[in-house]
């Protein structure tokens, strides 16, 4: 699987930050800001990593994890949220998320995730 990343977040600053961090590691990435756009992207490509925000304008990212995993079982899904609760973590992992990343996150956390899934 190629090393490409899809970022799904409605906050443009988060998208640009992640894209910049990934570019510093020579990893291609793209971003969308809605679940509908993410589903359209998945029709054309299978990212190696999906950074998926929980609260998006058109729904809750957790509810889409199973669909993304079904379309692309090898994609590693990193659930992101500023509202990090034990219940949300459990729901995300139960649906198939590989990791849960709390916002705000550090550069090191993102790079550790990328290296974990690249090895």
C-alpha positions as CSV (number, residue, x, y, z in Angstrom):
1,X,0.0,0.0,0.0
2,X,1.4,3.4,-0.9
3,X,2.0,5.9,1.9
4,X,-0.8,8.4,1.3
5,X,-3.0,9.9,3.9
6,X,-6.5,11.3,3.9
7,X,-7.4,14.0,6.5
8,X,-11.1,14.6,7.2
9,X,-11.6,17.6,9.4
10,X,-13.8,20.7,9.2
11,X,-11.1,22.9,10.7
12,X,-8.9,24.1,7.9
13,X,-6.1,24.9,10.3
14,X,-6.0,21.2,11.5
15,X,-6.0,20.0,7.8
16,X,-3.1,22.3,6.9
17,X,-1.1,21.5,10.0
18,X,-1.4,17.7,9.4
19,X,-0.6,18.1,5.7
20,X,2.5,20.1,6.5
21,X,3.7,17.6,9.1
22,X,3.2,14.8,6.7
23,X,4.9,16.6,3.9
24,X,7.9,17.0,6.1
25,X,8.1,13.2,6.2
26,X,7.7,13.0,2.4
27,X,4.2,11.6,2.7
28,X,1.5,12.6,0.3
29,X,-1.8,13.7,1.8
30,X,-5.0,15.3,0.9
31,X,-7.9,16.6,2.9
32,X,-11.6,17.1,2.8
33,X,-13.9,18.8,5.3
34,X,-17.1,16.6,5.2
35,X,-17.9,12.9,5.6
36,X,-19.6,13.0,2.2
37,X,-16.4,14.2,0.5
38,X,-14.4,11.6,2.4
39,X,-16.7,8.9,1.1
40,X,-16.2,10.2,-2.5
41,X,-12.5,10.1,-2.0
42,X,-12.7,6.5,-0.9
43,X,-14.3,5.6,-4.2
44,X,-11.0,6.5,-6.0
45,X,-8.3,5.8,-3.5
46,X,-7.4,3.7,-0.5
47,X,-5.3,5.8,1.9
48,X,-2.8,4.1,4.1
49,X,-3.9,6.3,7.0
50,X,-7.2,8.2,7.6
51,X,-7.2,11.0,10.1
52,X,-10.9,11.3,10.9
53,X,-12.5,14.0,13.0
54,X,-15.4,13.0,15.2
55,X,-17.6,16.1,14.9
56,X,-18.1,17.1,11.3
57,X,-20.8,19.3,9.7
58,X,-22.6,16.3,8.1
59,X,-22.3,13.8,11.0
60,X,-20.2,11.9,13.5
61,X,-17.0,10.4,12.1
62,X,-17.4,7.4,14.4
63,X,-20.5,6.3,12.6
64,X,-18.6,6.1,9.3
65,X,-15.6,4.0,10.5
66,X,-17.2,0.6,9.7
67,X,-18.0,1.8,6.1
68,X,-14.5,3.1,5.6
69,X,-13.0,-0.2,6.9
70,X,-15.3,-2.2,4.7
71,X,-14.2,-0.4,1.6
72,X,-10.5,-0.4,2.6
73,X,-9.7,-2.9,5.3
74,X,-6.0,-2.1,5.3
75,X,-6.5,1.7,6.0
76,X,-5.4,2.6,9.5
77,X,-8.0,4.9,11.0
78,X,-7.0,7.6,13.5
79,X,-10.1,9.1,15.2
80,X,-9.6,12.7,16.3
81,X,-11.5,14.8,18.7
82,X,-11.3,17.8,21.0
83,X,-14.0,16.2,23.1
84,X,-12.2,13.1,24.3
85,X,-14.4,10.9,26.5
86,X,-14.0,7.2,27.5
87,X,-17.4,6.5,25.8
88,X,-16.3,8.1,22.5
89,X,-13.0,6.1,22.6
90,X,-14.8,2.9,23.3
91,X,-17.3,3.5,20.5
92,X,-14.5,4.4,18.0
93,X,-12.5,1.3,18.9
94,X,-15.6,-0.9,18.8
95,X,-16.3,0.4,15.2
96,X,-12.8,-0.3,14.1
97,X,-10.6,2.7,14.8
98,X,-6.9,1.9,15.2
99,X,-6.0,4.9,17.3
100,X,-7.7,7.8,19.0
101,X,-5.9,11.2,18.9
102,X,-7.0,14.0,21.3
103,X,-6.9,17.6,20.1
104,X,-4.8,19.5,20.6
105,X,-2.1,17.1,19.6
106,X,1.6,17.5,19.2
107,X,3.9,17.2,16.2
108,X,5.6,14.3,17.9
109,X,2.2,12.4,18.4
110,X,1.4,12.7,14.7
111,X,4.9,11.7,13.6
112,X,4.8,8.7,16.0
113,X,1.5,7.6,14.5
114,X,2.8,7.9,11.0
115,X,6.0,5.9,11.8
116,X,4.0,3.3,13.7
117,X,1.8,2.6,10.7
118,X,4.7,2.7,8.3
119,X,6.8,0.1,9.9
